[in-house]
């Protein structure tokens, strides 16, 4: 189990002792799924990113509880099925469009007030996430209610992670329009326009 998965498991167990319905997504490591189930008993589903990861995990768990993520990041569930979702950092790395789709899908499958938990590498350059990047990624559909760094984070940036707990809210696009003829500059300044590209 890698450091991001371990941090996400620890965050879940610090917030929940039991879940009615939970899902872990994209870890590709059956020990993560087993750890989550042991820490917080309840009804759990696992979604893996690819057929080989799904087959490996299904061998160790009940195959009926292990499904596969869609090619674009789509989840194989109806709306509002889960109380908590624990997400692998690998699904948020790389392709920003796919990461946005995954976040929208987490919002869709979570119940009102449901929790999304994940841990990502904290990097100030062009890879990983800054603290601002986490808020940017989640701002349309989630309130960040917990954001933690490891206790030793003050001693250097190497290996630093951000562990996030976000609560589902009503989806509302947060980007502000670009200043145009019909918008006074003072109005635009109250809400900075959406950044494109750059650090997440």
Backbone torsions as a table, in degrees:
resi	resn	phi	psi	omega
1	UNK	NA	126.7	-178.5
2	UNK	-79.4	172.4	-173.3
3	UNK	-64.2	-36.6	-179.8
4	UNK	-68.0	-42.3	177.7
5	UNK	-64.0	-42.1	179.2
6	UNK	-62.7	-40.7	179.2
7	UNK	-65.8	-40.0	178.7
8	UNK	-65.6	-40.4	177.7
9	UNK	-63.1	-42.6	179.7
10	UNK	-64.1	-39.2	179.0
11	UNK	-64.0	-42.6	178.2
12	UNK	-60.1	-48.8	-176.2
13	UNK	-69.0	-22.1	176.7
14	UNK	-77.8	-18.7	-176.7
15	UNK	-107.9	-24.2	-175.5
16	UNK	-133.3	144.3	170.0
17	UNK	-108.9	-17.5	179.7
18	UNK	-155.8	143.2	174.3
19	UNK	-126.2	141.8	176.2
20	UNK	-70.1	-45.6	-180.0
21	UNK	-150.3	121.9	179.9
22	UNK	-131.5	159.5	177.8
23	UNK	-140.1	135.5	171.3
24	UNK	-111.1	139.6	-167.1
25	UNK	-129.9	120.4	164.9
26	UNK	81.5	16.0	-176.8
27	UNK	-77.3	-32.2	-179.4
28	UNK	64.8	20.1	-177.2
29	UNK	-140.8	111.0	-174.8
30	UNK	-63.2	-25.5	179.1
31	UNK	-64.2	-30.8	176.8
32	UNK	-65.4	-48.9	179.5
33	UNK	-59.9	-42.4	179.9
34	UNK	-66.5	-39.6	178.7
35	UNK	-63.7	-43.3	179.0
36	UNK	-62.9	-43.5	-179.8
37	UNK	-64.9	-37.5	179.6
38	UNK	-72.5	-38.6	-177.3
39	UNK	-71.6	-37.6	-176.3
40	UNK	-135.0	87.7	-179.6
41	UNK	-59.5	150.3	-179.8
42	UNK	157.6	-166.2	176.9
43	UNK	-89.2	118.6	-177.8
44	UNK	-120.3	141.9	170.7
45	UNK	-120.5	152.6	177.1
46	UNK	-124.1	135.9	176.2
47	UNK	-122.7	123.5	-178.7
48	UNK	-108.1	152.5	-177.8
49	UNK	-94.0	82.2	178.2
50	UNK	122.5	151.9	-175.1
51	UNK	-66.8	-36.0	-178.7
52	UNK	-68.2	-42.0	177.5
53	UNK	-64.2	-39.8	178.1
54	UNK	-62.2	-44.8	-178.5
55	UNK	-63.7	-42.5	179.6
56	UNK	-62.5	-44.9	-178.2
57	UNK	-69.7	-38.3	-179.0
58	UNK	-64.0	-27.3	177.9
59	UNK	-64.4	-34.5	-175.4
60	UNK	-94.4	-21.8	-179.7
61	UNK	-114.9	176.0	173.6
62	UNK	-64.0	117.7	-176.4
63	UNK	-56.2	-26.6	179.7
64	UNK	-69.5	-15.8	-178.8
65	UNK	-100.4	5.2	-177.9
66	UNK	-119.5	117.7	-177.9
67	UNK	-121.9	178.1	-176.3
68	UNK	-117.4	138.8	176.8
69	UNK	-71.1	143.7	176.4
70	UNK	-67.0	160.0	-176.0
71	UNK	-59.5	-33.0	-179.9
72	UNK	-95.0	4.5	-178.7
73	UNK	101.1	13.5	-177.8
74	UNK	-76.8	140.4	179.9
75	UNK	-94.3	140.5	-175.9
76	UNK	-87.0	47.9	-177.3
77	UNK	-136.9	158.2	171.2
78	UNK	-73.9	171.1	-179.4
79	UNK	-65.7	148.2	167.9
80	UNK	57.3	47.1	-176.9
81	UNK	-94.5	-22.1	-166.0
82	UNK	-126.2	148.3	175.6
83	UNK	-84.2	-34.0	-177.7
84	UNK	-145.0	143.6	174.5
85	UNK	-128.8	132.1	177.7
86	UNK	-113.6	122.1	-167.0
87	UNK	-114.6	138.4	177.0
88	UNK	-75.3	141.7	177.7
89	UNK	-62.2	-28.4	-176.8
90	UNK	-62.8	-26.8	-179.4
91	UNK	-77.6	-13.7	179.5
92	UNK	-103.0	-8.0	-178.3
93	UNK	-87.0	152.4	174.2
94	UNK	83.0	-112.2	-171.7
95	UNK	-67.9	112.0	-177.0
96	UNK	-66.4	-36.2	-180.0
97	UNK	-63.0	-41.8	178.2
98	UNK	-68.2	-39.3	177.3
99	UNK	-59.8	-42.4	177.9
100	UNK	-63.1	-40.0	177.5
101	UNK	-63.3	-42.9	179.3
102	UNK	-61.0	-43.7	179.4
103	UNK	-63.5	-42.7	177.6
104	UNK	-62.4	-39.3	178.7
105	UNK	-67.5	-37.5	175.5
106	UNK	-61.5	-42.0	177.8
107	UNK	-61.5	-42.5	-177.6
108	UNK	-64.8	-42.0	-174.8
109	UNK	-85.1	-16.0	179.2
110	UNK	-81.2	147.7	174.1
111	UNK	-74.1	164.5	175.7
112	UNK	-56.5	127.9	-177.5
113	UNK	79.5	2.9	179.2
114	UNK	-66.7	160.4	-174.8
115	UNK	-108.3	136.4	170.4
116	UNK	-109.6	126.5	-177.7
117	UNK	-124.1	132.8	174.0
118	UNK	-158.5	164.0	176.1
119	UNK	-133.1	135.4	-178.4
120	UNK	-132.0	158.0	173.1
121	UNK	-65.9	136.7	176.5
122	UNK	-96.7	116.3	-178.8
123	UNK	-136.8	138.8	-179.9
124	UNK	-90.5	-2.8	-177.7
125	UNK	-94.8	-137.5	-175.2
126	UNK	-92.1	-5.9	176.0
127	UNK	-120.2	161.0	-177.9
128	UNK	76.3	-168.5	-175.8
129	UNK	-127.2	139.3	166.3
130	UNK	-89.0	169.4	176.5
131	UNK	-60.9	-42.7	177.8
132	UNK	-61.3	-39.6	-180.0
133	UNK	-60.7	-37.3	177.2
134	UNK	-63.3	-46.1	179.5
135	UNK	-63.9	-39.0	178.3
136	UNK	-62.3	-41.7	-178.1
137	UNK	-64.3	-36.7	-171.5
138	UNK	-100.7	-8.2	-165.7
139	UNK	-59.9	-29.8	-175.6
140	UNK	-73.2	-29.3	-172.8
141	UNK	-134.0	0.3	-176.0
142	UNK	-139.8	148.6	167.7
143	UNK	-102.4	126.3	176.8
144	UNK	-76.0	115.4	-178.4
145	UNK	-105.3	-9.1	176.6
146	UNK	-155.8	131.1	176.1
147	UNK	-141.6	115.2	-173.3
148	UNK	-123.5	146.8	167.7
149	UNK	-109.3	162.0	175.9
150	UNK	-62.7	154.9	-176.1
151	UNK	-60.7	-22.9	-177.5
152	UNK	-93.9	11.3	-170.1
153	UNK	-60.9	-25.0	-176.8
154	UNK	-70.0	-14.9	-175.0
155	UNK	-90.2	3.7	177.7
156	UNK	152.0	163.5	-175.4
157	UNK	-88.9	-18.4	-174.4
158	UNK	-61.3	125.3	176.6
159	UNK	75.0	12.7	-176.8
160	UNK	-74.4	142.8	178.3
161	UNK	-125.6	159.4	170.0
162	UNK	-117.4	121.2	178.0
163	UNK	-106.4	126.0	-167.5
164	UNK	-120.0	135.6	166.5
165	UNK	-121.4	120.9	-177.7
166	UNK	-124.9	139.4	-178.7
167	UNK	-103.0	134.2	-177.8
168	UNK	-66.6	136.9	173.2
169	UNK	-133.3	178.7	177.8
170	UNK	-62.5	134.3	-179.1
171	UNK	-70.4	128.0	177.9
172	UNK	-149.3	119.5	-178.8
173	UNK	-60.5	126.2	-173.8
174	UNK	-100.0	-2.5	-178.0
175	UNK	-74.0	143.1	178.7
176	UNK	-94.3	147.7	178.9
177	UNK	-67.4	154.7	175.4
178	UNK	-70.9	145.7	-178.6
179	UNK	-57.9	130.8	178.1
180	UNK	-134.4	-173.4	-176.4
181	UNK	-62.1	-31.8	-175.1
182	UNK	-90.7	-0.7	-177.2
183	UNK	-118.7	122.9	176.5
184	UNK	-67.3	148.0	-179.8
185	UNK	-58.6	-37.6	-178.8
186	UNK	-59.7	-36.0	178.7
187	UNK	-68.7	-41.6	-179.3
188	UNK	-65.6	-34.2	-177.9
189	UNK	-67.9	-24.9	179.6
190	UNK	-69.3	-21.6	-178.9
191	UNK	-140.6	99.0	-175.8
192	UNK	-60.7	142.7	-177.0
193	UNK	-70.1	160.1	-175.8
194	UNK	-62.5	134.5	175.8
195	UNK	-79.0	141.3	178.1
196	UNK	-112.3	130.9	179.9
197	UNK	70.0	-155.2	177.7
198	UNK	71.7	-164.6	-177.6
199	UNK	-71.6	136.9	178.6
200	UNK	-81.0	NA	NA
